[in-house]
């Protein structure tokens, strides 16, 4: 046998992508926590790290049907009612 398993049990590519983005998103969030609490990095580097986390959250939101992080923040601030 080739070790690939039964073809009827092949993972859904969309779910596989969703899991991969979720894992990466969580790692980037932890990385941001580490950067901000234990390291003295320039502000522009911190902002790039935060932007990468936000971008992954937006991708995950799109894949799962959840709102993007900036849409959630806009709703919290009342900016979605303009």
C-alpha positions as CSV (number, residue, x, y, z in Angstrom):
1,X,0.0,0.0,0.0
2,X,1.1,3.5,-0.7
3,X,0.2,4.9,2.8
4,X,-2.1,7.6,1.4
5,X,-5.2,6.0,2.8
6,X,-8.6,5.4,1.3
7,X,-9.5,8.0,-1.5
8,X,-13.0,8.4,0.0
9,X,-11.4,9.7,3.2
10,X,-9.2,12.3,1.5
11,X,-9.2,15.6,3.5
12,X,-11.2,18.5,2.2
13,X,-8.7,21.0,0.7
14,X,-10.7,23.9,2.1
15,X,-10.7,22.5,5.6
16,X,-7.0,21.7,5.4
17,X,-6.3,25.3,4.4
18,X,-8.5,26.6,7.2
19,X,-6.6,24.5,9.7
20,X,-3.2,25.6,8.4
21,X,-4.2,29.3,8.5
22,X,-5.6,28.8,12.0
23,X,-2.4,27.2,13.2
24,X,-0.2,29.9,11.7
25,X,-2.5,32.7,13.0
26,X,-2.2,31.3,16.5
27,X,1.6,31.1,16.2
28,X,1.8,34.7,15.0
29,X,-0.3,35.9,17.9
30,X,2.0,34.2,20.4
31,X,5.0,35.6,18.5
32,X,3.5,39.1,18.9
33,X,3.1,38.6,22.6
34,X,6.7,37.5,22.9
35,X,8.0,40.4,20.9
36,X,6.0,43.0,22.9
37,X,6.8,41.6,26.4
38,X,10.3,40.3,26.2
39,X,12.1,42.2,23.4
40,X,13.0,45.8,22.7
41,X,12.3,46.1,19.0
42,X,11.7,49.2,16.9
43,X,8.1,50.3,16.7
44,X,7.9,49.7,12.9
45,X,8.9,46.0,13.4
46,X,6.3,45.6,16.0
47,X,3.7,47.1,13.7
48,X,4.7,44.8,10.9
49,X,4.3,41.8,13.2
50,X,0.9,43.1,14.3
51,X,-0.2,43.6,10.7
52,X,0.8,40.0,9.8
53,X,-1.4,38.7,12.7
54,X,-4.3,40.9,11.5
55,X,-3.9,39.7,7.9
56,X,-4.0,36.1,8.9
57,X,-7.1,36.8,11.0
58,X,-8.8,38.3,8.0
59,X,-7.9,35.3,5.8
60,X,-9.2,33.0,8.5
61,X,-12.4,35.0,8.8
62,X,-13.0,34.8,5.1
63,X,-12.5,31.1,5.1
64,X,-14.8,30.5,8.0
65,X,-17.4,33.2,7.4
66,X,-16.3,35.2,10.5
67,X,-15.9,39.0,10.4
68,X,-12.5,40.5,9.8
69,X,-10.8,41.9,12.9
70,X,-11.2,45.5,11.7
71,X,-14.9,44.9,11.2
72,X,-15.2,43.7,14.8
73,X,-13.3,46.7,16.0
74,X,-15.4,49.1,13.9
75,X,-18.6,47.6,15.4
76,X,-17.2,48.0,18.9
77,X,-16.4,51.7,18.3
78,X,-19.8,52.3,16.6
79,X,-18.1,53.1,13.2
80,X,-20.3,50.6,11.4
81,X,-23.3,52.8,12.0
82,X,-22.2,55.7,9.8
